[in-house]
Amino acid sequence: MAHALVVEGDREQAVRTLRAHAAEALSIAGEPHADFVVFEYGLFSVEDARAVAQFASSAPVAGDAKMVVIAATRIFHEAQNALLKLFEEPPQSVVMALIVPSVGQLLPTLRSRVVVLSSEGAPASPARAFIALTPEAREKFLGKLLDRTKGEKDEDKQAARGELLALVEDLIRETYRAKEKASEKDKESLTAFLADLSAFLPILHERSAPLKLIVEHVLLVYPRALA
């Protein structure tokens, strides 16, 4: 079994996937199990990374190995950097695992240190559902998503930001697919849209990302060829 794993998509399904792997590869069977520990977060911080690293350094309780799972809606870049050493060289007999809405949230440096496991509960493409909406419905959908990013509960705000990030990532994939089949005339608008989305993607990871401006721009330049 790899020493560092990631599963994207639905959190509950991802936990089941990791439990199955832990039972098969590490003989960590049964629920609950002292050596299968899940830390859940809305937003994962540097302080959280340090706390998890400290816990991971402790020896297994009931067997010869343990799995430490971080389930987070969003992980800031600095927190990902704080995890690099732990995921590259975890303590002996420890397997580290991440559960995130989308692997695209991960920095390349962290992504290169993990093995991606498939989850049967992976969500349907958010971009395809978005594309199927009318222009008015798209504007309404993104408006509600923006409102949620300003809510009172931090977990709800981070979940909404994660959904927006996942939508942009998936829109990039769907735009690439559309571009392959498009006419020369439509390829121009799709290429411009791809450039904008690709520029927005790293910005969306930042704490102070101008979400309203990004959303307004996406709606403004949304290509008809993608509808």
Helices and strands as residue ranges (DSSP letters): E 4-8, H 11-26, E 36-44, H 46-56, E 66-75, H 77-88, E 94-100, G 103-105, H 108-111, E 115-117, H 126-131, H 135-148, H 154-181, H 184-204, H 211-221, G 224-226
